[in-house]
Amino acid sequence: MAGKTAKVIAVDREGQEHEIEGTIGWSVMEVVREAGLPIEAACGGCCACATCHVYVDEAFLAKLDEPDPDENMMLDEAFEVQDNSRLSCQIKLSEELDGIRVTLAPEF
């Protein structure tokens, strides 16, 4: 799998869409951060904060594993949580997720 990429479509907080090629196996948070978008990811991807909170496009939600208890606990601490809220550090990019669309959640 090394070297293979998949596309992430990230919508920033101003509504601008960014098409990013990311390395399969990386988290969506790593791909978005590497592209220079304003995602804090304060804990570095350890599922210990909610600063990488995103809204996942409905078309991709069913392709994701259910959030584990740690992720749910962190989402409980997040602002403006919706049914499609996830922590982007917990979404591993795969061929199946090629084209995943996420929107950065508001910062507070």
N, C-alpha and C positions, 0 to 999 in steps of 0.2 A: 504494500500500500504506500510505501514511502514515495513521495514525489507526486502522487495523484492529488488532484484538486477538485473542489466543488465550488459552486457559486453560492454566495450569500448576498441577499438583497437587504440592505439595512436602511431604514428610514430614520433620519436624525430628528431631533426635537423641533426643528424648523419645518419638517415635512419634506426635506430633500432626500431623494432616493440615491443610494450609493450601491453600485454593483461591484462586489469584491470577490476575487478568487482566493479561496482559503485552502490550506492543506488538510486533506482528510486525516482525521484523528485528532486535530486540534479542536478546542472548544469554540463555539460561536463567539464567546467573549474574547478569546485570544485573537481571532480573525478580525473582529470589529476594532479592537484596541490597536492591533498592528497596522490597520488601515488609517489610524489617526483620528478616528471618530471619538467624540467625547463620552466615553464610558469609563466610569471611575475604577471599578473592579478593585476596591480597596484591599480586599483580602487576597488578591492574586489568584483567585479561582478555587479557594478552599471551601466554598459554601459556608462561609462564616459571616457574610454580610448580605445585603441586597442591592449593592450599588451597580450590579450588572443586570438589573431587572429589565426585561424586554417583554413585549407583546408579540406572540407568535401568530403568524397568519393561520387562520382556521384550516386551510388546506394541508398544513403540515402538523397540526396538533396530534392527529391520530397516528402519525409516524413516530412520535416521540414516546419513550418510556414514561410511565407515570412518575411524577416527582417523588423522591424518597422522603422520609420523615424530616431529615435535615433541611432539605430544600423547602418543604412546606413550612417549617418553623421560621426560616428566614423570610419567606414570602409574607408570613404573618406580620413581620416588622416593616415591610415595604409600604410605600405610598401608592395610592391609586391602583390597587390590585384589581385585576379583571379575571374573568374565567380563562383567558388565554395567557395569563402571566406566567413567566418562567424565569429562572436565573440562567443567563446565557452561558455561565461557566459550567453548567450541568448538561449542556447540549453538545454532544460530540458530533462534529461534522462527518458525514458519511456519503457514499454515493447515493443512497436513498434520499438523503436530505439535500441533494443538489438543487439549488434554486430557492432554498428556504428564505422566507421573507420575515424579518423581524423589525419591530419599531421600538426605538429606545424609549423607555418609560421616563416620565418627568423626574427631574431632580428636585430635592427639597433640602 
